[in-house]
Amino acid sequence: MVKREAKAFITVDEVRVIQTKEWLTLKEAALLLNVSPLTLRRWTLAGKVKSKKMGRKHMFRKGEL
């Protein structure tokens, strides 16, 4: 059984990184929206959130979130 610890807060460094980027990774976008990466992936596959596929990764435009 795998147990994960919930991450409740974003650090100051993570906020600075998110503010400077135009395109965000799945994990960064999930932090910004305060949802789990799995939830954001489900929303993307359901068409609720737009993303662009770059290679194998989903990238999210910060302005569209």
Phi, psi and omega per residue, in radians:
M1 nan 2.319 -3.139
V2 -1.767 2.247 3.100
K3 -1.997 2.325 3.096
R4 -1.978 2.534 3.031
E5 -1.602 2.326 3.114
A6 -1.265 2.391 3.114
K7 -1.742 1.965 -2.989
A8 -1.543 -0.505 -3.015
F9 -2.241 2.645 3.068
I10 -1.674 2.358 3.115
T11 -1.343 2.886 -3.129
V12 -1.103 -0.684 3.126
D13 -1.112 -0.689 3.117
E14 -1.148 -0.641 3.102
V15 -1.127 -0.749 3.128
R16 -1.103 -0.707 3.122
V17 -1.125 -0.785 -3.129
I18 -1.123 -0.649 -3.114
Q19 -1.206 -0.532 -3.081
T20 -1.486 -0.367 -3.078
K21 -1.572 2.559 3.000
E22 -1.579 -0.667 3.125
W23 -1.864 2.296 -3.099
L24 -1.993 2.588 3.044
T25 -1.333 3.018 3.135
L26 -1.035 -0.791 -3.104
K27 -1.142 -0.748 3.134
E28 -1.152 -0.731 3.121
A29 -1.148 -0.657 3.103
A30 -1.132 -0.705 3.074
L31 -1.076 -0.738 -3.131
L32 -1.120 -0.674 -3.122
L33 -1.524 -0.108 -3.138
N34 1.053 0.764 3.039
V35 -2.266 2.935 3.108
S36 -1.349 2.688 3.078
P37 -1.025 -0.582 3.113
L38 -1.131 -0.732 3.102
T39 -1.087 -0.781 3.137
L40 -1.119 -0.659 3.087
R41 -1.108 -0.725 3.109
R42 -1.120 -0.736 3.106
W43 -1.083 -0.682 3.139
T44 -1.144 -0.817 -3.139
L45 -1.171 -0.467 3.103
A46 -1.462 -0.155 3.127
G47 1.523 0.172 -3.139
K48 -1.359 -0.493 -3.133
V49 -2.224 2.342 3.136
K50 -1.441 2.481 3.044
S51 -2.546 2.863 3.057
K52 -2.067 2.325 -3.114
K53 -1.525 2.067 3.088
M54 -2.047 1.761 -3.017
G55 1.258 -2.128 3.106
R56 -1.755 -0.017 -3.051
K57 -1.796 2.567 2.989
H58 -1.591 2.251 3.104
M59 -2.046 2.483 -3.051
F60 -2.079 2.309 3.066
R61 -1.381 2.214 -3.048
K62 -1.035 -0.635 -3.127
G63 -1.179 -0.382 -3.120
E64 -1.602 -0.131 3.112
L65 -1.470 nan nan
